[in-house]
Amino acid sequence: MPAAGGGRAGPGPLRQRGARRLQGAPPASPPAPRPPAGWRAALGLVTVLSFASRFHRLPEPPHVCWDETHFGKMGSYYINRTFFFDVHPPLGKMLIGLAGYLSGYDGTFPFQKPGDRYEQHNYMGMRGFCAFLGSCLVPFAYLTVLELSKSLPAALLTAFILIFDTGCITLSQYILLDPILMFFLMGAVLSMVKSNSCADRPFSASWWLWLSLTGVNLAGAMGVKFVGLFVVLLVGLNTIHDLWDLLGNLSLSLVMFGKHFLARVLCLIVLPLTLYVAMFAVHFAVLNKSGPGDGFFSSAFQSQLIGNNLHNVSIPEHLAYGSVVTMKNLRMAGGYLHSHWHLYPEGVGARQQQVTAYLHKDLNNLWIIKKHDSDTADLLDSSSPVEFVRHGDIIRLEHKETSRNLHSHQHEAPLTRKHFQVTGYGINGTGDSNDFWRIEVVGRRAGKLIKVLRSRVRLTHVATGCILGSSGKTLPKWGWEQVEVTCTPYVKDTPNSLWNFEDHINPKLPNISLDVLKPSFAEILLESHMVMIRGNSGLKPKDNEVTSKPWHWPINYQGLRFSGVNETDYRVYLLGNPVVWWLNLFTIGLYLLIAISTAVALKRGVQLTSELKELSRVVLCGGGQVALGWLLHYLPFFMMGRVLYFHHYFPAMLFSSMLTGITWDTLLKFFSRFLSPTTTARKVYGGGILALILLITYSFYLFHPLSYGMIGPMASDPSSPMAGLRWMDSWEF
């Protein structure tokens, strides 16, 4: 036994017991701390309350709310097996589609815009699935805090914070990715904590179970949204810490350490990556029909989609004068060379016809290849010989719909400074020398023929020497938010300045099959990730959409309108319970103060009782893991360039809620120990926890209409149920 006052134990029996435990033998005495009495009954209570709060009035409103227009539509695409593009990995949408399919939804509702009524369409299966996963967050958080603190009141306080948070309820009741993401995120954290608790019995069945479940949940979180990387980082840091401790244990052989290392590689790297790749395999196998996402991907990928104009078709292999073609930029999601009748606005270069890159199939993507010095109409005569386009030829490209030539000149491009503007110019194909382009194939010699789809070509402007390219920048509304096309004077071969010919129409030429283009799964997987990453970084807010900044989120500065804008609408407003959120924010600062004080006291060798030692462990180890989770799920957003919304904070909010439960439980225990008799201390401790729970519950009573919907006067009207509750001018209810 250790000596009183924290002296060291003798070297023999204790070291042997530790060695046996690390080798996988059953744990020796003393046994691990048991969960507090009544924890199962409390778990049942908070689980019932969680499900009741999430499923209450779930069918209302019976119309599309906020981003249901996106994720409900994507669920429909899975049911109809129609290919689409989204900036997030596929798991969340696949699960929504599966829930809809199993509940009888037929995938025919269009999900065109918020406010569209569902009518006879069965939307409850998809909402119910998201509500179920959102309801699971409460028992997950309860069990996590219980494991970290061994305190039933701390776990209950955390559970009530999440049960009665209006924001968590709202986010769980609609067809969204957020409850799915947070389900896997909290599942990973709970599994990690449970795995840590099995450290004294490695390689046991429970140890393997929790370690494997951690990997499964990591794959799930990553498979829903890329921000799942933050929980991967949290688990990774925890794993590095564990392995470092094991490496320093001299009673553990290097062979056994190697087994620990390989077990973690298998469960936390190989298993998640295998599951993650399998998700994409299922995604591409299910979505095998052409749809609105085709244009974001390469020609080779599109040729595999049923219904795409490149699927199972034969087209002429070599480019010829008089051919009608489309040109696709080789930059990921670079788009098709496109023009339309609209002109560049006043002050943006020459006021000529716009030329852009467009990500969707469209008749305005069609161009006719002509000789630079003569009309090509006679070449389409069936009796005239075919004349092929060759590497090094000088050509004109005439836009089929508007009969204007692809043109450039030394006016500045609209967005990319030091690049030249590209326009459509001329009348019925008649223009000037600024319409001439030299076509060159990368890696080919002069005079060689140009292959459709397979040749990577560069178009050099003859007059200025610049190269046609797609900058990847999105034009303003005057450019229909399409992608900017410029002529760059910097001569270098990059995907931005390289193109391939995709569609090719020429009745005088023989056709070849496109089966030669079939890409491998690895190529498809890489391409899809490049497209998603680029799409994510290029996200811009929609009209009248409320965006926010990361510093807004912890203070509950501004919510999101899910439904309704006036007195006659059914209004739902995403806003956190103010008492909960401000309590969480205050507790973060309080925790830092407590943790620093505790660390300093331990460093200075202050003698602590066994009770205070346990409280110190909970603060620094349990609270530290949760605080690190909050930091990892919040701070990275300050470095992101993409558009951000209030709902991005909710994963971090889960960690701050758990930190609140742990911190206040520890603080009340610390102060109550100075009171006597013991009954008074217990009353103060229990009364403090109860007061916090009652405060949270009452604030939910006041603000619950935000989640469950309001009809009638706005908050500024004294007769409104929210009258007097608009505590911040930035709240819009």
C-alpha positions in Angstrom: 0.0 0.0 0.0 1.3 3.6 -0.6 2.5 5.4 2.4 0.4 8.2 3.8 1.0 11.6 2.4 1.7 10.4 -1.1 5.0 8.4 -0.4 6.1 5.8 -2.9 5.1 2.2 -2.6 7.6 -0.7 -2.4 8.9 -1.9 -5.8 7.7 -5.5 -5.8 4.0 -6.3 -5.7 2.6 -3.1 -7.2 5.0 -3.2 -10.2 4.1 -6.9 -10.8 0.4 -6.1 -10.7 0.9 -3.2 -13.2 3.0 -5.5 -15.5 0.3 -8.2 -15.4 -2.4 -5.7 -16.2 -0.5 -4.3 -19.1 0.2 -7.7 -20.5 -3.5 -8.3 -20.7 -4.1 -10.3 -17.5 -7.3 -9.6 -15.5 -7.0 -6.5 -13.3 -5.7 -7.1 -9.8 -7.0 -5.3 -6.7 -7.9 -2.5 -6.1 -10.8 -2.7 -8.6 -11.7 0.2 -10.9 -14.2 2.7 -9.5 -17.7 1.7 -10.0 -20.3 3.9 -11.6 -22.5 5.9 -9.1 -25.6 4.2 -7.8 -28.7 4.9 -9.8 -26.9 5.8 -13.0 -29.0 3.5 -15.1 -32.2 5.0 -13.9 -30.9 8.5 -14.6 -29.8 7.4 -18.1 -33.3 6.1 -18.8 -34.8 9.4 -17.6 -32.6 11.7 -19.7 -33.0 9.5 -22.7 -36.8 9.6 -22.5 -36.7 13.4 -22.1 -34.3 13.8 -25.0 -36.5 11.7 -27.3 -39.6 13.5 -26.1 -38.2 16.9 -26.7 -36.9 16.1 -30.2 -40.0 14.2 -31.5 -42.5 16.8 -30.1 -44.3 18.4 -33.0 -41.9 16.9 -35.4 -44.3 17.0 -38.4 -44.6 20.8 -38.1 -44.2 22.8 -40.1 -45.3 20.5 -43.0 -43.2 22.4 -45.5 -39.5 22.6 -46.5 -37.4 24.4 -43.9 -34.0 26.0 -44.5 -31.4 23.5 -45.9 -34.0 20.7 -46.2 -34.2 22.0 -49.7 -30.6 20.7 -50.3 -30.4 17.5 -48.2 -33.9 16.3 -48.8 -33.3 16.7 -52.5 -30.1 14.8 -52.3 -31.9 12.0 -50.4 -34.3 11.9 -53.4 -31.3 11.7 -55.8 -30.2 8.5 -54.0 -33.6 7.0 -54.2 -33.7 7.8 -58.0 -30.0 6.9 -58.4 -29.3 10.3 -60.0 -25.8 11.6 -59.8 -25.3 15.0 -58.1 -22.5 17.1 -56.7 -22.1 18.2 -53.1 -19.2 19.7 -51.2 -19.6 17.1 -48.4 -18.7 13.4 -48.4 -21.7 11.1 -49.1 -22.6 9.2 -45.9 -25.1 11.7 -44.4 -27.1 12.1 -47.6 -27.0 8.3 -48.2 -28.5 7.7 -44.8 -31.1 10.3 -45.4 -32.0 8.7 -48.7 -32.1 5.3 -47.0 -34.3 6.5 -44.2 -36.7 8.0 -46.8 -36.7 4.8 -48.9 -37.4 2.5 -45.9 -40.2 4.8 -44.7 -42.0 4.8 -48.0 -40.9 8.1 -49.5 -40.7 7.6 -53.3 -38.2 10.3 -54.2 -40.6 12.4 -56.3 -40.8 15.6 -54.1 -38.8 18.4 -55.9 -37.5 20.2 -52.7 -37.3 23.4 -54.8 -37.3 26.1 -52.2 -38.1 26.7 -48.5 -41.8 27.0 -47.9 -42.9 24.4 -50.4 -45.5 22.2 -48.8 -44.9 18.4 -48.6 -48.6 17.7 -49.2 -49.0 13.9 -49.6 -45.3 13.1 -49.7 -43.9 11.1 -46.8 -41.2 13.3 -45.3 -41.5 12.0 -41.7 -39.1 9.1 -42.2 -36.2 11.4 -43.0 -37.1 13.9 -40.3 -37.6 11.1 -37.8 -34.2 9.6 -38.6 -32.4 12.9 -38.0 -34.4 13.4 -34.8 -33.5 9.9 -33.6 -29.8 10.6 -34.1 -30.1 14.0 -32.5 -31.8 12.5 -29.5 -28.9 10.1 -29.0 -26.6 13.0 -28.3 -27.9 13.4 -24.8 -27.3 9.9 -23.5 -23.9 9.9 -25.3 -22.9 13.1 -23.5 -24.3 11.8 -20.2 -22.2 8.6 -20.5 -19.1 10.5 -21.5 -19.2 12.9 -18.6 -20.1 10.0 -16.2 -17.0 8.2 -17.4 -14.7 11.2 -17.1 -15.9 12.5 -13.7 -17.5 9.4 -12.1 -20.1 11.9 -10.9 -23.8 11.4 -11.5 -24.8 15.1 -10.9 -22.2 16.2 -13.4 -23.6 13.8 -16.0 -27.2 14.9 -15.2 -26.3 18.6 -15.5 -24.7 18.0 -18.9 -27.7 16.0 -20.0 -30.2 18.7 -19.0 -28.2 21.4 -20.7 -28.5 19.5 -24.0 -32.1 18.4 -23.5 -33.3 22.0 -22.9 -31.2 23.8 -25.4 -33.5 25.2 -28.1 -30.7 25.2 -30.7 -29.9 21.5 -30.3 -33.6 20.7 -30.5 -34.2 22.8 -33.7 -31.1 21.4 -35.4 -32.3 17.8 -34.7 -35.8 18.1 -36.1 -35.1 18.7 -39.7 -33.6 16.9 -42.7 -30.0 18.1 -42.1 -26.5 16.7 -41.9 -25.8 18.3 -38.5 -27.5 15.7 -36.3 -25.9 12.9 -38.3 -22.4 14.5 -38.0 -22.8 15.1 -34.2 -24.1 11.6 -33.6 -20.9 10.1 -35.0 -18.7 12.8 -33.4 -20.2 12.1 -29.9 -20.1 8.4 -30.6 -16.3 8.7 -31.3 -15.7 10.7 -28.1 -17.7 8.2 -26.0 -15.9 5.3 -27.5 -12.5 6.9 -27.0 -13.3 7.6 -23.3 -14.6 4.1 -22.8 -11.5 2.7 -24.5 -9.3 4.7 -22.1 -11.2 3.2 -19.2 -10.2 -0.2 -20.4 -6.5 0.6 -20.3 -5.9 -1.7 -17.3 -7.2 -4.7 -19.3 -5.7 -4.3 -22.8 -6.7 -6.7 -25.6 -9.8 -7.8 -23.6 -13.1 -8.1 -25.5 -14.3 -4.7 -24.1 -11.0 -3.0 -25.0 -11.2 -4.2 -28.6 -14.9 -3.3 -28.8 -14.5 0.3 -27.8 -11.3 0.8 -29.8 -13.1 -0.6 -32.9 -16.2 1.5 -32.3 -14.0 4.6 -32.1 -12.7 3.8 -35.5 -16.1 3.2 -36.9 -17.4 6.5 -35.6 -14.4 8.4 -36.9 -15.2 7.0 -40.4 -18.8 8.1 -39.9 -17.9 11.6 -38.8 -15.5 12.0 -41.8 -18.1 10.5 -44.1 -20.7 13.1 -43.3 -18.6 16.3 -43.4 -14.9 17.2 -43.7 -15.1 18.9 -40.3 -15.2 15.4 -38.9 -11.4 15.8 -39.2 -11.5 17.7 -36.0 -12.6 14.7 -33.9 -10.1 12.6 -35.8 -7.4 15.0 -34.6 -8.8 14.8 -31.0 -8.7 11.0 -31.0 -5.2 11.1 -32.7 -3.8 13.3 -29.9 -5.3 11.1 -27.3 -3.8 8.0 -29.0 -0.3 9.6 -29.2 -0.5 10.5 -25.5 -1.5 6.9 -24.6 1.3 5.4 -26.7 3.9 7.8 -25.2 2.9 6.7 -21.7 3.2 3.1 -22.7 6.6 3.7 -24.2 7.8 5.1 -20.9 6.6 2.1 -18.9 9.7 0.0 -18.4 7.7 -3.0 -17.3 6.3 -3.2 -20.8 8.4 -5.1 -23.4 8.9 -3.5 -26.8 7.1 -6.5 -28.4 4.0 -5.7 -26.3 4.4 -2.0 -27.1 4.4 -3.0 -30.8 1.2 -4.9 -30.4 -0.4 -1.9 -28.8 0.8 0.3 -31.6 -0.4 -2.1 -34.3 -3.8 -2.5 -32.6 -4.3 1.3 -32.8 -3.1 1.4 -36.4 -5.6 -1.3 -37.3 -8.6 0.1 -35.4 -8.0 3.9 -35.7 -6.4 4.1 -39.2 -7.0 1.1 -41.3 -10.6 0.4 -40.2 -11.8 4.0 -40.6 -10.1 4.5 -44.0 -11.5 1.2 -45.3 -15.0 2.2 -44.2 -14.6 5.7 -45.6 -13.5 4.4 -49.0 -16.3 1.8 -48.9 -18.8 4.7 -48.5 -17.6 6.2 -51.8 -17.8 2.8 -53.5 -21.4 2.5 -52.5 -22.0 6.2 -53.5 -20.7 5.7 -57.0 -22.4 2.4 -57.4 -25.8 3.8 -56.4 -25.6 7.1 -58.3 -25.1 5.6 -61.8 -27.5 7.9 -63.7 -26.7 11.2 -65.3 -27.8 14.2 -63.2 -27.1 17.8 -62.2 -23.6 17.0 -60.9 -22.1 15.7 -64.2 -20.5 18.9 -65.3 -18.3 19.2 -62.2 -16.4 16.0 -63.2 -14.2 15.0 -66.0 -15.3 13.7 -69.3 -14.0 10.2 -68.5 -16.0 10.1 -65.3 -19.2 11.3 -67.1 -18.9 8.5 -69.7 -19.8 6.0 -66.9 -23.2 7.6 -66.1 -26.3 6.2 -67.7 -28.1 8.9 -69.7 -25.1 11.2 -70.0 -24.4 12.1 -73.6 -21.0 10.5 -73.3 -22.3 7.1 -72.0 -22.2 4.2 -74.4 -21.9 6.5 -77.4 -19.6 6.7 -80.3 -18.2 10.0 -81.5 -15.6 11.1 -84.1 -12.1 10.5 -82.8 -10.2 13.4 -84.5 -11.1 17.0 -84.6 -12.1 18.5 -88.0 -13.0 21.9 -89.3 -16.8 22.5 -89.2 -17.2 20.3 -86.2 -19.5 21.4 -83.4 -17.7 20.9 -80.0 -17.7 21.6 -76.3 -14.5 22.4 -74.5 -14.0 21.4 -70.9 -11.3 23.0 -68.7 -9.0 20.5 -67.1 -9.0 22.3 -63.7 -11.1 20.3 -61.2 -14.7 21.7 -61.5 -13.3 24.1 -64.1 -16.4 24.0 -66.3 -17.2 24.2 -70.0 -16.2 27.1 -72.2 -19.5 29.1 -72.4 -21.0 32.2 -73.7 -24.5 33.8 -73.8 -26.2 37.0 -75.1 -25.4 39.0 -72.0 -22.7 41.7 -72.2 -20.0 42.6 -69.7 -21.4 45.6 -67.6 -20.2 49.1 -68.0 -16.7 49.6 -66.5 -15.7 45.9 -66.9 -13.3 45.9 -69.8 -14.9 46.2 -73.3 -18.7 46.0 -73.2 -18.8 42.9 -75.4 -20.5 39.5 -75.0 -19.6 37.6 -71.8 -17.5 34.4 -72.0 -17.4 32.2 -68.9 -16.9 28.7 -67.7 -20.2 26.9 -66.8 -20.4 23.8 -64.7 -23.5 22.4 -66.3 -24.5 20.9 -69.7 -26.0 23.7 -71.8 -26.6 24.6 -75.5 -24.6 27.7 -74.8 -21.5 25.5 -74.4 -21.4 24.6 -78.1 -18.7 26.1 -80.5 -18.0 25.6 -84.2 -14.4 25.2 -85.2 -13.5 27.3 -88.3 -10.4 28.2 -90.2 -9.0 31.6 -89.3 -8.8 32.9 -92.9 -11.9 31.5 -94.6 -15.5 30.4 -94.0 -16.0 26.7 -93.1 -19.5 26.3 -94.4 -18.3 24.6 -97.6 -16.5 21.9 -95.5 -19.8 20.6 -94.2 -20.9 19.8 -97.8 -21.1 16.1 -98.0 -19.1 16.1 -101.3 -16.2 18.2 -99.9 -13.2 16.4 -98.4 -12.7 16.3 -94.6 -10.0 18.6 -93.4 -8.7 17.8 -89.9 -7.5 20.3 -87.3 -3.8 19.7 -86.5 -1.4 20.7 -83.8 -0.2 24.3 -84.5 -3.1 25.3 -86.7 -4.6 28.8 -86.3 -8.4 28.6 -85.8 -11.5 30.6 -85.0 -14.1 29.4 -82.5 -17.6 30.6 -83.3 -20.3 30.4 -80.6 -23.1 28.4 -82.1 -26.0 30.1 -80.4 -24.9 33.7 -80.9 -22.6 33.5 -83.9 -19.9 35.5 -82.2 -16.2 34.6 -82.2 -14.1 33.8 -79.2 -12.1 37.0 -78.8 -9.4 38.5 -76.5 -7.7 41.9 -76.3 -5.6 43.9 -73.9 -8.4 45.0 -71.6 -8.1 43.8 -68.0 -10.0 40.7 -67.0 -13.0 41.3 -64.7 -11.5 39.7 -61.6 -8.0 38.5 -62.2 -5.8 41.5 -62.6 -2.9 41.4 -65.1 -4.9 38.8 -67.2 -6.7 39.9 -70.4 -10.5 39.9 -70.9 -12.1 37.2 -73.1 -15.3 38.1 -74.9 -17.6 37.1 -77.8 -17.1 39.5 -80.7 -18.3 40.0 -84.3 -21.5 39.4 -86.3 -22.4 36.1 -87.9 -18.8 34.9 -87.5 -17.2 38.0 -89.0 -14.8 39.6 -86.5 -11.2 40.7 -86.6 -7.6 39.4 -86.1 -8.2 39.2 -82.3 -10.4 36.2 -82.9 -7.4 34.0 -84.0 -6.1 31.2 -81.7 -3.3 28.8 -82.2 -4.3 25.3 -81.0 -1.5 23.2 -79.5 -1.6 19.7 -78.0 0.6 19.2 -74.9 3.5 16.8 -75.7 2.7 16.5 -79.5 4.7 17.5 -82.5 3.4 20.0 -85.1 1.0 18.6 -87.7 -0.4 15.8 -85.5 -4.1 15.3 -85.4 -6.1 16.3 -82.3 -8.1 13.6 -80.4 -11.4 14.3 -78.8 -11.5 13.8 -75.0 -7.9 12.4 -74.8 -5.8 15.3 -76.2 -4.9 18.1 -73.7 -4.9 21.3 -75.7 -3.8 24.9 -75.1 -5.3 27.8 -77.0 -2.8 30.6 -77.5 -4.1 34.0 -78.6 -2.2 34.9 -81.8 -2.2 38.7 -81.3 -1.2 39.0 -77.7 0.5 35.6 -77.0 -1.7 35.0 -73.9 -3.3 31.6 -73.1 -7.0 30.9 -72.7 -7.8 29.6 -69.2 -10.3 29.4 -66.3 -9.2 31.3 -63.2 -11.6 29.4 -61.0 -13.0 32.6 -59.5 -16.8 33.1 -59.4 -18.2 36.1 -61.2 -20.7 38.4 -59.5 -24.4 38.3 -60.2 -23.9 40.2 -63.5 -22.0 37.1 -64.7 -24.6 34.7 -63.3 -22.1 33.5 -60.7 -20.4 31.5 -63.4 -16.6 31.0 -63.5 -14.3 33.6 -64.9 -12.5 32.9 -68.2 -9.3 34.9 -68.9 -6.4 35.0 -71.2 -3.2 34.8 -69.2 0.1 36.3 -70.4 2.0 33.9 -68.1 2.8 31.0 -70.4 2.8 27.7 -68.4 0.9 24.5 -68.6 -1.4 24.2 -65.6 -4.9 22.6 -65.5 -6.3 26.1 -65.5 -5.0 26.7 -69.0 -5.5 23.3 -70.5 -8.7 22.0 -72.2 -10.1 18.9 -73.8 -12.8 18.6 -76.4 -15.8 16.6 -75.1 -18.9 16.7 -77.3 -18.0 16.4 -81.0 -20.6 16.5 -83.7 -19.5 16.0 -87.4 -21.7 13.8 -89.6 -18.9 13.3 -92.1 -16.6 11.5 -89.7 -16.7 7.9 -88.5 -17.3 7.2 -84.8 -15.3 5.4 -82.1 -16.5 3.9 -78.8 -15.7 5.8 -75.5 -15.1 2.7 -73.5 -11.3 3.5 -73.7 -11.9 6.3 -71.3 -13.2 4.3 -68.3 -11.4 5.6 -65.2 -10.3 3.4 -62.3 -12.0 3.7 -58.9 -8.8 5.3 -57.4 -9.0 8.0 -60.1 -12.7 8.6 -59.4 -12.0 8.8 -55.7 -9.2 11.3 -56.1 -11.2 13.4 -58.5 -14.3 13.5 -56.3 -12.2 14.8 -53.3 -10.5 17.5 -55.4 -13.9 18.7 -56.6 -15.3 18.7 -53.1 -12.4 20.6 -51.7 -12.6 23.2 -54.4 -16.4 23.5 -54.0 -16.1 23.9 -50.3 -13.6 26.7 -50.5 -15.7 28.5 -53.1 -19.0 28.5 -51.2 -20.7 31.9 -51.2 -23.9 33.0 -49.3 -27.2 32.9 -51.1 -29.5 36.0 -51.4 -30.8 37.2 -48.0 -28.9 34.5 -46.2 -27.6 35.2 -42.7 -23.9 34.4 -42.4 -21.8 34.9 -39.3 -18.3 35.1 -37.9 -16.8 32.6 -35.4 -16.7 35.2 -32.6 -20.5 35.6 -32.9 -21.2 32.0 -32.0 -20.3 31.4 -28.3 -22.2 34.6 -27.3 -25.3 33.5 -29.2 -25.1 36.8 -31.2 -27.4 35.9 -34.0 -29.6 32.9 -35.0 -30.8 31.5 -38.3 -34.3 31.7 -39.6 -35.5 28.2 -40.5 -39.0 29.1 -41.5 -41.3 32.2 -41.7 -40.7 35.9 -41.8 -43.9 37.6 -40.7 -47.0 37.3 -38.4 -48.9 34.9 -40.7 -46.0 32.5 -41.2 -45.1 29.5 -39.0 -41.8 30.8 -37.7 -38.9 28.6 -36.5 -35.7 30.3 -35.4 -32.4 28.5 -34.7 -31.0 30.2 -31.6 -29.4 28.6 -28.6 -31.0 28.8 -25.2 -29.4 32.1 -23.9 -29.0 30.9 -20.3 -27.3 27.7 -21.5 -25.0 29.4 -24.0 -24.0 32.2 -21.7 -23.5 29.8 -18.8 -21.2 27.7 -21.1 -19.3 30.8 -22.2 -18.8 31.9 -18.6 -17.7 28.3 -17.6 -15.0 28.2 -20.2 -13.3 31.1 -18.5 -14.0 29.7 -15.1 -12.5 26.3 -16.1 -9.3 28.0 -17.3 -8.9 29.7 -14.0 -9.6 26.5 -12.0 -7.3 24.4 -14.2 -4.4 26.8 -14.0 -4.8 27.1 -10.2 -4.9 23.4 -9.9 -1.8 22.8 -12.1 0.2 25.5 -10.2 -0.8 23.9 -6.8 0.3 20.5 -7.9 3.5 21.9 -9.4 4.3 23.6 -6.1 3.8 20.3 -4.2 0.8 21.4 -2.2 -0.4 18.5 0.0 -3.9 17.4 -1.1 -6.3 15.0 0.5 -7.5 12.0 -1.5 -10.7 13.8 -2.3 -8.9 16.9 -3.6 -6.6 14.7 -5.6 -9.6 13.1 -7.3 -11.1 16.5 -8.0 -7.7 17.6 -9.5 -7.7 14.5 -11.7 -11.2 15.2 -13.0 -10.4 18.9 -13.7 -7.1 18.3 -15.5 -7.7 15.0 -17.2 -11.5 14.8 -17.7 -12.1 18.5 -18.2 -8.9 18.8 -20.2 -10.0 16.3 -22.8 -13.3 18.1 -23.2 -11.7 21.5 -23.3 -9.3 20.3 -26.0 -12.3 19.0 -28.0 -14.0 22.4 -27.8 -10.8 24.2 -29.0 -10.3 21.8 -31.9 -13.9 22.2 -33.0 -14.0 26.0 -32.7 -10.6 27.6 -33.4 -10.0 26.2 -36.9 -13.0 28.2 -38.2 -11.1 31.4 -37.7 -8.7 30.3 -40.4 -11.3 29.3 -42.9 -11.9 31.4 -46.0 -15.3 29.8 -46.9 -18.7 31.2 -45.9 -19.7 30.3 -42.3 -23.0 29.9 -40.5 -24.1 29.8 -36.9 -24.8 26.1 -37.0 -21.1 25.3 -37.5 -20.6 26.0 -33.8 -22.9 23.2 -32.5 -20.2 20.4 -32.4 -18.1 22.7 -30.3 -21.2 23.5 -28.2 -21.5 19.8 -27.3 -18.0 20.0 -25.7 -18.6 23.3 -23.9 -21.8 21.7 -22.4 -19.9 18.7 -21.1 -17.2 21.1 -19.7 -20.0 23.0 -17.9 -21.2 19.9 -16.2 -17.8 18.8 -15.1 -16.6 22.3 -14.0 -19.7 23.2 -11.9 -19.8 19.8 -10.3 -16.1 20.0 -9.3 -16.5 23.6 -8.1 -19.5 22.8 -5.9 -17.8 19.8 -4.4 -14.7 21.9 -3.6 -16.6 24.6 -1.8 -19.0 22.2 0.0 -16.1 20.3 1.6 -15.4 23.4 3.7 -18.9 23.2 5.2 -19.9 21.2 8.2 -21.7 19.2 9.2 -21.7 16.8 6.3 -25.5 17.2 5.8 -25.1 20.9 5.2 -22.3 20.3 2.7 -24.5 17.8 0.8 -27.4 20.3 0.8 -25.2 23.0 -0.6 -23.8 20.7 -3.3 -27.1 19.2 -4.3 -28.9 22.6 -4.1 -26.3 24.2 -6.4 -26.8 21.4 -9.0 -30.5 21.6 -8.7 -30.6 25.4 -9.0 -28.6 25.2 -12.3 -31.0 22.5 -13.7 -34.1 24.5 -12.7 -32.6 27.7 -14.2 -31.9 25.9 -17.5 -35.4 24.3 -17.5 -37.2 27.6 -16.8 -35.2 29.4 -19.6 -36.3 26.6 -21.9 -39.9 27.2 -20.9 -39.5 30.8 -21.9 -37.7 30.2 -25.2 -39.2 26.9 -26.4 -41.4 28.6 -29.1 -38.2 29.3 -31.1 -37.8 25.5 -31.6 -41.4 24.4 -31.8 -42.7 27.3 -33.9 -44.6 30.5 -33.5 -47.6 32.0 -35.3 -48.9 35.5 -34.6 -47.3 38.8 -33.4 -43.6 39.3 -33.5 -41.5 39.7 -30.4 -41.9 43.5 -30.5 -45.6 43.2 -29.9 -46.6 43.0 -26.2 -49.2 40.2 -27.0 -46.5 38.0 -28.5 -45.4 34.9 -26.5 -41.8 36.1 -27.0 -42.5 39.7 -25.8 -39.7 41.0 -23.7 -37.4 38.0 -24.6 -35.5 39.7 -27.4 -32.6 40.4 -25.2 -30.2 41.2 -28.1 -31.0 43.5 -31.0 -29.4 41.0 -33.4 -32.0 38.3 -32.6 -34.6 38.3 -35.4 -37.7 36.7 -34.0 
